[in-house]
Amino acid sequence: MTVLRRHPKVNWPPQWNGSCGPDAEFPVGEQGVLKKVQYLTVDPTAAARVQLWIEHDGSEFWAFVPSEDPVLLSRLYAKLKHCIGQRMGEIGSLDLDF
């Protein structure tokens, strides 16, 4: 069994970004609640990636989950889209059976 936070092909937890005021504290690690997941393949010359949006302390933040394995990313996206509303700490404990 390999949990998401220990998967060798996934950089987890992602680094959070956002456009918040000067007093906003960016989440660190697995803080926040998952609000949205998107699978991106916009540029055919760039690697596919999964984009996550979370809510933390009343603000929204986003991050990319890159991987060199597009099949893994597709499966990860399929799993994460069922995790909307869950805390990121719970999601980091997901069993990835792929």
N, CA, C and O atoms as CSV, one atom per row, in Angstrom:
chain,resi,resn,atom,element,x,y,z
A,1,MET,N,N,0.842,-1.180,0.000
A,1,MET,CA,C,0.000,0.000,0.000
A,1,MET,C,C,0.890,1.247,0.000
A,1,MET,O,O,1.800,1.373,0.819
A,2,THR,N,N,0.617,2.147,-0.913
A,2,THR,CA,C,1.345,3.412,-0.963
A,2,THR,C,C,0.356,4.549,-0.814
A,2,THR,O,O,-0.563,4.691,-1.621
A,3,VAL,N,N,0.543,5.354,0.212
A,3,VAL,CA,C,-0.343,6.499,0.400
A,3,VAL,C,C,0.176,7.663,-0.440
A,3,VAL,O,O,1.358,7.724,-0.777
A,4,LEU,N,N,-0.713,8.569,-0.764
A,4,LEU,CA,C,-0.393,9.684,-1.645
A,4,LEU,C,C,0.851,10.442,-1.193
A,4,LEU,O,O,1.723,10.730,-2.012
A,5,ARG,N,N,0.948,10.768,0.086
A,5,ARG,CA,C,2.079,11.591,0.552
A,5,ARG,C,C,3.419,10.866,0.463
A,5,ARG,O,O,4.467,11.494,0.611
A,6,ARG,N,N,3.402,9.554,0.225
A,6,ARG,CA,C,4.657,8.789,0.129
A,6,ARG,C,C,4.883,8.202,-1.261
A,6,ARG,O,O,5.840,7.456,-1.472
A,7,HIS,N,N,4.008,8.534,-2.208
A,7,HIS,CA,C,4.142,7.958,-3.547
A,7,HIS,C,C,5.413,8.494,-4.217
A,7,HIS,O,O,5.631,9.705,-4.237
A,8,PRO,N,N,6.241,7.620,-4.756
A,8,PRO,CA,C,7.522,8.059,-5.325
A,8,PRO,C,C,7.405,8.914,-6.588
A,8,PRO,O,O,8.359,9.602,-6.950
A,9,LYS,N,N,6.266,8.884,-7.258
A,9,LYS,CA,C,6.121,9.646,-8.506
A,9,LYS,C,C,5.269,10.902,-8.359
A,9,LYS,O,O,4.949,11.551,-9.354
A,10,VAL,N,N,4.897,11.252,-7.124
A,10,VAL,CA,C,4.044,12.423,-6.895
A,10,VAL,C,C,4.708,13.335,-5.864
A,10,VAL,O,O,5.155,12.873,-4.815
A,11,ASN,N,N,4.768,14.609,-6.164
A,11,ASN,CA,C,5.311,15.594,-5.225
A,11,ASN,C,C,4.161,16.068,-4.326
A,11,ASN,O,O,3.375,16.931,-4.717
A,12,TRP,N,N,4.074,15.501,-3.132
A,12,TRP,CA,C,2.983,15.807,-2.207
A,12,TRP,C,C,3.544,16.133,-0.847
A,12,TRP,O,O,4.486,15.467,-0.418
A,13,PRO,N,N,3.029,17.105,-0.151
A,13,PRO,CA,C,1.964,18.022,-0.555
A,13,PRO,C,C,2.490,19.076,-1.516
A,13,PRO,O,O,3.682,19.384,-1.519
A,14,PRO,N,N,1.598,19.627,-2.331
A,14,PRO,CA,C,2.038,20.658,-3.279
A,14,PRO,C,C,2.321,21.979,-2.571
A,14,PRO,O,O,1.953,22.171,-1.412
A,15,GLN,N,N,2.978,22.880,-3.284
A,15,GLN,CA,C,3.253,24.214,-2.747
A,15,GLN,C,C,2.115,25.138,-3.166
A,15,GLN,O,O,1.821,25.274,-4.354
A,16,TRP,N,N,1.484,25.767,-2.193
A,16,TRP,CA,C,0.282,26.572,-2.426
A,16,TRP,C,C,0.606,27.980,-2.883
A,16,TRP,O,O,1.575,28.591,-2.433
A,17,ASN,N,N,-0.221,28.482,-3.781
A,17,ASN,CA,C,-0.114,29.829,-4.335
A,17,ASN,C,C,-1.471,30.504,-4.205
A,17,ASN,O,O,-2.480,29.837,-3.979
A,18,GLY,N,N,-1.497,31.813,-4.346
A,18,GLY,CA,C,-2.763,32.530,-4.313
A,18,GLY,C,C,-2.535,34.022,-4.415
A,18,GLY,O,O,-1.403,34.499,-4.328
A,19,SER,N,N,-3.610,34.749,-4.597
A,19,SER,CA,C,-3.514,36.214,-4.664
A,19,SER,C,C,-4.311,36.777,-3.505
A,19,SER,O,O,-5.476,37.145,-3.654
A,20,CYS,N,N,-3.678,36.838,-2.367
A,20,CYS,CA,C,-4.339,37.285,-1.144
A,20,CYS,C,C,-3.670,38.549,-0.623
A,20,CYS,O,O,-2.589,38.931,-1.072
A,21,GLY,N,N,-4.319,39.176,0.313
A,21,GLY,CA,C,-3.793,40.407,0.907
A,21,GLY,C,C,-2.508,40.173,1.679
A,21,GLY,O,O,-2.090,39.031,1.871
A,22,PRO,N,N,-1.883,41.254,2.122
A,22,PRO,CA,C,-0.588,41.154,2.801
A,22,PRO,C,C,-0.641,40.402,4.129
A,22,PRO,O,O,0.388,39.909,4.592
A,23,ASP,N,N,-1.809,40.304,4.745
A,23,ASP,CA,C,-1.914,39.613,6.026
A,23,ASP,C,C,-2.284,38.134,5.878
A,23,ASP,O,O,-2.336,37.405,6.869
A,24,ALA,N,N,-2.536,37.700,4.663
A,24,ALA,CA,C,-2.936,36.303,4.436
A,24,ALA,C,C,-1.770,35.373,4.715
A,24,ALA,O,O,-0.627,35.653,4.354
A,25,GLU,N,N,-2.077,34.278,5.354
A,25,GLU,CA,C,-1.069,33.251,5.609
A,25,GLU,C,C,-1.298,32.105,4.634
A,25,GLU,O,O,-2.366,31.493,4.605
A,26,PHE,N,N,-0.278,31.830,3.843
A,26,PHE,CA,C,-0.389,30.733,2.894
A,26,PHE,C,C,-0.371,29.407,3.656
A,26,PHE,O,O,0.378,29.251,4.620
A,27,PRO,N,N,-1.185,28.470,3.227
A,27,PRO,CA,C,-1.166,27.166,3.882
A,27,PRO,C,C,0.173,26.472,3.652
A,27,PRO,O,O,0.852,26.691,2.648
A,28,VAL,N,N,0.517,25.649,4.596
A,28,VAL,CA,C,1.748,24.884,4.514
A,28,VAL,C,C,1.372,23.414,4.546
A,28,VAL,O,O,0.585,22.983,5.388
A,29,GLY,N,N,1.933,22.655,3.635
A,29,GLY,CA,C,1.703,21.219,3.636
A,29,GLY,C,C,0.271,20.849,3.350
A,29,GLY,O,O,-0.290,21.236,2.325
A,30,GLU,N,N,-0.318,20.099,4.255
A,30,GLU,CA,C,-1.644,19.530,4.046
A,30,GLU,C,C,-2.748,20.310,4.748
A,30,GLU,O,O,-3.733,19.717,5.189
A,31,GLN,N,N,-2.607,21.612,4.857
A,31,GLN,CA,C,-3.656,22.434,5.450
A,31,GLN,C,C,-4.724,22.722,4.398
A,31,GLN,O,O,-4.451,22.700,3.198
A,32,GLY,N,N,-5.931,22.990,4.859
A,32,GLY,CA,C,-7.000,23.410,3.966
A,32,GLY,C,C,-7.961,22.298,3.598
A,32,GLY,O,O,-7.775,21.132,3.944
A,33,VAL,N,N,-9.007,22.712,2.876
A,33,VAL,CA,C,-10.063,21.808,2.427
A,33,VAL,C,C,-10.117,21.878,0.904
A,33,VAL,O,O,-10.135,22.967,0.331
A,34,LEU,N,N,-10.143,20.730,0.255
A,34,LEU,CA,C,-10.166,20.669,-1.204
A,34,LEU,C,C,-11.491,21.187,-1.741
A,34,LEU,O,O,-12.557,20.737,-1.320
A,35,LYS,N,N,-11.422,22.138,-2.674
A,35,LYS,CA,C,-12.616,22.746,-3.255
A,35,LYS,C,C,-12.809,22.404,-4.726
A,35,LYS,O,O,-13.943,22.348,-5.202
A,36,LYS,N,N,-11.710,22.174,-5.458
A,36,LYS,CA,C,-11.819,21.933,-6.898
A,36,LYS,C,C,-10.574,21.198,-7.383
A,36,LYS,O,O,-9.478,21.388,-6.857
A,37,VAL,N,N,-10.765,20.352,-8.401
A,37,VAL,CA,C,-9.667,19.609,-9.014
A,37,VAL,C,C,-9.832,19.701,-10.530
A,37,VAL,O,O,-10.943,19.593,-11.048
A,38,GLN,N,N,-8.721,19.901,-11.234
A,38,GLN,CA,C,-8.783,19.985,-12.691
A,38,GLN,C,C,-7.578,19.274,-13.284
A,38,GLN,O,O,-6.465,19.392,-12.772
A,39,TYR,N,N,-7.800,18.538,-14.363
A,39,TYR,CA,C,-6.715,17.867,-15.088
A,39,TYR,C,C,-6.347,18.758,-16.267
A,39,TYR,O,O,-7.199,19.060,-17.103
A,40,LEU,N,N,-5.091,19.179,-16.342
A,40,LEU,CA,C,-4.664,20.126,-17.370
A,40,LEU,C,C,-3.725,19.484,-18.381
A,40,LEU,O,O,-2.740,18.840,-18.020
A,41,THR,N,N,-4.047,19.669,-19.632
A,41,THR,CA,C,-3.173,19.269,-20.739
A,41,THR,C,C,-3.240,20.377,-21.788
A,41,THR,O,O,-3.448,20.104,-22.970
A,42,VAL,N,N,-3.066,21.607,-21.363
A,42,VAL,CA,C,-3.254,22.777,-22.209
A,42,VAL,C,C,-2.224,22.841,-23.339
A,42,VAL,O,O,-2.581,23.061,-24.496
A,43,ASP,N,N,-0.973,22.653,-23.007
A,43,ASP,CA,C,0.112,22.794,-23.966
A,43,ASP,C,C,0.669,21.413,-24.316
A,43,ASP,O,O,1.155,20.706,-23.433
A,44,PRO,N,N,0.605,21.018,-25.592
A,44,PRO,CA,C,1.097,19.677,-25.946
A,44,PRO,C,C,2.593,19.491,-25.722
A,44,PRO,O,O,3.072,18.357,-25.706
A,45,THR,N,N,3.343,20.580,-25.548
A,45,THR,CA,C,4.780,20.454,-25.298
A,45,THR,C,C,5.092,20.371,-23.804
A,45,THR,O,O,6.227,20.078,-23.427
A,46,ALA,N,N,4.100,20.624,-22.951
A,46,ALA,CA,C,4.309,20.590,-21.498
A,46,ALA,C,C,3.714,19.302,-20.925
A,46,ALA,O,O,2.822,18.689,-21.510
A,47,ALA,N,N,4.227,18.923,-19.787
A,47,ALA,CA,C,3.714,17.736,-19.106
A,47,ALA,C,C,2.313,18.005,-18.559
A,47,ALA,O,O,1.995,19.126,-18.163
A,48,ALA,N,N,1.498,16.985,-18.544
A,48,ALA,CA,C,0.173,17.096,-17.934
A,48,ALA,C,C,0.347,17.326,-16.441
A,48,ALA,O,O,1.385,17.002,-15.864
A,49,ARG,N,N,-0.691,17.893,-15.826
A,49,ARG,CA,C,-0.638,18.107,-14.380
A,49,ARG,C,C,-2.056,18.239,-13.846
A,49,ARG,O,O,-3.004,18.512,-14.583
A,50,VAL,N,N,-2.164,18.040,-12.567
A,50,VAL,CA,C,-3.429,18.196,-11.865
A,50,VAL,C,C,-3.349,19.493,-11.080
A,50,VAL,O,O,-2.353,19.755,-10.406
A,51,GLN,N,N,-4.398,20.309,-11.164
A,51,GLN,CA,C,-4.449,21.554,-10.402
A,51,GLN,C,C,-5.496,21.408,-9.308
A,51,GLN,O,O,-6.604,20.930,-9.550
A,52,LEU,N,N,-5.130,21.824,-8.104
A,52,LEU,CA,C,-6.012,21.758,-6.946
A,52,LEU,C,C,-6.313,23.161,-6.449
A,52,LEU,O,O,-5.464,24.049,-6.520
A,53,TRP,N,N,-7.528,23.356,-5.943
A,53,TRP,CA,C,-7.901,24.588,-5.254
A,53,TRP,C,C,-8.364,24.199,-3.867
A,53,TRP,O,O,-9.138,23.257,-3.701
A,54,ILE,N,N,-7.884,24.932,-2.867
A,54,ILE,CA,C,-8.304,24.672,-1.492
A,54,ILE,C,C,-8.790,25.966,-0.858
A,54,ILE,O,O,-8.524,27.064,-1.348
A,55,GLU,N,N,-9.506,25.803,0.239
A,55,GLU,CA,C,-9.858,26.934,1.086
A,55,GLU,C,C,-9.126,26.756,2.402
A,55,GLU,O,O,-9.114,25.677,2.993
A,56,HIS,N,N,-8.504,27.869,2.853
A,56,HIS,CA,C,-7.768,27.845,4.116
A,56,HIS,C,C,-7.930,29.213,4.769
A,56,HIS,O,O,-7.615,30.234,4.158
A,57,ASP,N,N,-8.408,29.239,5.980
A,57,ASP,CA,C,-8.616,30.486,6.735
A,57,ASP,C,C,-9.402,31.526,5.937
A,57,ASP,O,O,-9.086,32.715,5.973
A,58,GLY,N,N,-10.427,31.070,5.217
A,58,GLY,CA,C,-11.310,31.971,4.485
A,58,GLY,C,C,-10.778,32.455,3.149
A,58,GLY,O,O,-11.438,33.257,2.488
A,59,SER,N,N,-9.612,31.995,2.732
A,59,SER,CA,C,-9.038,32.381,1.437
A,59,SER,C,C,-8.860,31.151,0.559
A,59,SER,O,O,-8.769,30.027,1.053
A,60,GLU,N,N,-8.812,31.380,-0.747
A,60,GLU,CA,C,-8.631,30.288,-1.698
A,60,GLU,C,C,-7.194,30.279,-2.211
A,60,GLU,O,O,-6.610,31.327,-2.487
A,61,PHE,N,N,-6.644,29.087,-2.331
A,61,PHE,CA,C,-5.287,28.891,-2.815
A,61,PHE,C,C,-5.287,27.784,-3.847
A,61,PHE,O,O,-6.205,26.964,-3.882
A,62,TRP,N,N,-4.267,27.753,-4.686
A,62,TRP,CA,C,-4.164,26.734,-5.719
A,62,TRP,C,C,-2.743,26.203,-5.792
A,62,TRP,O,O,-1.794,26.839,-5.336
A,63,ALA,N,N,-2.624,25.013,-6.380
A,63,ALA,CA,C,-1.315,24.387,-6.571
A,63,ALA,C,C,-1.409,23.380,-7.704
A,63,ALA,O,O,-2.488,22.881,-8.025
A,64,PHE,N,N,-0.269,23.093,-8.301
A,64,PHE,CA,C,-0.178,22.049,-9.313
A,64,PHE,C,C,0.459,20.816,-8.695
A,64,PHE,O,O,1.355,20.913,-7.856
A,65,VAL,N,N,-0.018,19.656,-9.124
A,65,VAL,CA,C,0.595,18.381,-8.737
A,65,VAL,C,C,1.187,17.807,-10.022
A,65,VAL,O,O,0.478,17.174,-10.804
A,66,PRO,N,N,2.482,18.027,-10.243
A,66,PRO,CA,C,3.097,17.516,-11.464
A,66,PRO,C,C,3.570,16.072,-11.295
A,66,PRO,O,O,3.798,15.603,-10.180
A,67,SER,N,N,3.708,15.392,-12.407
A,67,SER,CA,C,4.315,14.067,-12.433
A,67,SER,C,C,4.730,13.799,-13.869
A,67,SER,O,O,4.090,14.278,-14.805
A,68,GLU,N,N,5.766,13.058,-14.040
A,68,GLU,CA,C,6.223,12.689,-15.384
A,68,GLU,C,C,5.390,11.535,-15.946
A,68,GLU,O,O,5.567,11.150,-17.102
A,69,ASP,N,N,4.494,10.989,-15.145
A,69,ASP,CA,C,3.694,9.835,-15.543
A,69,ASP,C,C,2.251,10.277,-15.818
A,69,ASP,O,O,1.472,10.424,-14.876
A,70,PRO,N,N,1.876,10.494,-17.091
A,70,PRO,CA,C,0.528,10.985,-17.397
A,70,PRO,C,C,-0.571,9.999,-17.020
A,70,PRO,O,O,-1.680,10.419,-16.689
A,71,VAL,N,N,-0.295,8.719,-17.062
A,71,VAL,CA,C,-1.306,7.727,-16.660
A,71,VAL,C,C,-1.575,7.850,-15.163
A,71,VAL,O,O,-2.727,7.824,-14.732
A,72,LEU,N,N,-0.521,7.984,-14.381
A,72,LEU,CA,C,-0.677,8.170,-12.938
A,72,LEU,C,C,-1.482,9.439,-12.655
A,72,LEU,O,O,-2.380,9.422,-11.814
A,73,LEU,N,N,-1.171,10.533,-13.346
A,73,LEU,CA,C,-1.904,11.781,-13.126
A,73,LEU,C,C,-3.383,11.642,-13.457
A,73,LEU,O,O,-4.234,12.165,-12.737
A,74,SER,N,N,-3.690,10.951,-14.527
A,74,SER,CA,C,-5.082,10.736,-14.907
A,74,SER,C,C,-5.819,9.951,-13.822
A,74,SER,O,O,-6.957,10.269,-13.480
A,75,ARG,N,N,-5.172,8.942,-13.296
A,75,ARG,CA,C,-5.780,8.147,-12.215
A,75,ARG,C,C,-5.900,8.959,-10.931
A,75,ARG,O,O,-6.898,8.860,-10.217
A,76,LEU,N,N,-4.872,9.767,-10.639
A,76,LEU,CA,C,-4.911,10.617,-9.450
A,76,LEU,C,C,-6.062,11.610,-9.555
A,76,LEU,O,O,-6.793,11.814,-8.586
A,77,TYR,N,N,-6.229,12.221,-10.708
A,77,TYR,CA,C,-7.338,13.154,-10.926
A,77,TYR,C,C,-8.674,12.451,-10.690
A,77,TYR,O,O,-9.547,12.990,-10.010
A,78,ALA,N,N,-8.834,11.256,-11.247
A,78,ALA,CA,C,-10.082,10.506,-11.083
A,78,ALA,C,C,-10.376,10.243,-9.603
A,78,ALA,O,O,-11.531,10.268,-9.179
A,79,LYS,N,N,-9.331,9.993,-8.831
A,79,LYS,CA,C,-9.509,9.729,-7.398
A,79,LYS,C,C,-9.791,11.026,-6.633
A,79,LYS,O,O,-10.672,11.061,-5.774
A,80,LEU,N,N,-9.043,12.089,-6.944
A,80,LEU,CA,C,-9.185,13.343,-6.202
A,80,LEU,C,C,-10.510,14.051,-6.453
A,80,LEU,O,O,-10.995,14.765,-5.575
A,81,LYS,N,N,-11.103,13.872,-7.624
A,81,LYS,CA,C,-12.367,14.564,-7.892
A,81,LYS,C,C,-13.492,14.057,-6.993
A,81,LYS,O,O,-14.541,14.694,-6.891
A,82,HIS,N,N,-13.278,12.915,-6.344
A,82,HIS,CA,C,-14.250,12.392,-5.381
A,82,HIS,C,C,-13.934,12.837,-3.955
A,82,HIS,O,O,-14.621,12.436,-3.015
A,83,CYS,N,N,-12.906,13.658,-3.789
A,83,CYS,CA,C,-12.469,14.100,-2.465
A,83,CYS,C,C,-12.834,15.548,-2.164
A,83,CYS,O,O,-12.399,16.091,-1.148
A,84,ILE,N,N,-13.617,16.178,-3.020
A,84,ILE,CA,C,-14.019,17.567,-2.796
A,84,ILE,C,C,-14.688,17.663,-1.419
A,84,ILE,O,O,-15.551,16.856,-1.075
A,85,GLY,N,N,-14.272,18.662,-0.648
A,85,GLY,CA,C,-14.815,18.864,0.690
A,85,GLY,C,C,-14.014,18.209,1.799
A,85,GLY,O,O,-14.282,18.440,2.978
A,86,GLN,N,N,-13.032,17.390,1.434
A,86,GLN,CA,C,-12.212,16.715,2.453
A,86,GLN,C,C,-11.001,17.576,2.811
A,86,GLN,O,O,-10.538,18.396,2.019
A,87,ARG,N,N,-10.508,17.364,4.021
A,87,ARG,CA,C,-9.296,18.057,4.478
A,87,ARG,C,C,-8.096,17.450,3.754
A,87,ARG,O,O,-8.072,16.257,3.453
A,88,MET,N,N,-7.112,18.285,3.485
A,88,MET,CA,C,-5.941,17.841,2.745
A,88,MET,C,C,-5.151,16.767,3.499
A,88,MET,O,O,-4.539,15.906,2.867
A,89,GLY,N,N,-5.152,16.797,4.825
A,89,GLY,CA,C,-4.491,15.763,5.601
A,89,GLY,C,C,-5.099,14.384,5.358
A,89,GLY,O,O,-4.385,13.383,5.302
A,90,GLU,N,N,-6.424,14.341,5.214
A,90,GLU,CA,C,-7.103,13.084,4.895
A,90,GLU,C,C,-6.724,12.615,3.494
A,90,GLU,O,O,-6.498,11.427,3.263
A,91,ILE,N,N,-6.658,13.562,2.566
A,91,ILE,CA,C,-6.345,13.229,1.184
A,91,ILE,C,C,-4.908,12.698,1.067
A,91,ILE,O,O,-4.646,11.787,0.282
A,92,GLY,N,N,-3.997,13.257,1.832
A,92,GLY,CA,C,-2.615,12.774,1.827
A,92,GLY,C,C,-2.500,11.319,2.275
A,92,GLY,O,O,-1.513,10.649,1.972
A,93,SER,N,N,-3.512,10.832,2.999
A,93,SER,CA,C,-3.521,9.449,3.472
A,93,SER,C,C,-4.208,8.491,2.510
A,93,SER,O,O,-4.319,7.300,2.801
A,94,LEU,N,N,-4.675,8.996,1.360
A,94,LEU,CA,C,-5.342,8.134,0.389
A,94,LEU,C,C,-4.421,7.014,-0.078
A,94,LEU,O,O,-3.241,7.237,-0.347
A,95,ASP,N,N,-4.969,5.821,-0.170
A,95,ASP,CA,C,-4.226,4.681,-0.699
A,95,ASP,C,C,-4.266,4.765,-2.216
A,95,ASP,O,O,-5.341,4.753,-2.814
A,96,LEU,N,N,-3.106,4.850,-2.833
A,96,LEU,CA,C,-3.018,4.847,-4.281
A,96,LEU,C,C,-2.632,3.435,-4.719
A,96,LEU,O,O,-1.494,3.001,-4.543
A,97,ASP,N,N,-3.580,2.752,-5.278
A,97,ASP,CA,C,-3.363,1.370,-5.698
A,97,ASP,C,C,-2.898,1.315,-7.141
A,97,ASP,O,O,-3.215,0.370,-7.863
A,98,PHE,N,N,-2.161,2.306,-7.557
A,98,PHE,CA,C,-1.625,2.345,-8.928
A,98,PHE,C,C,-0.222,2.897,-8.904
A,98,PHE,O,O,0.413,3.014,-9.952
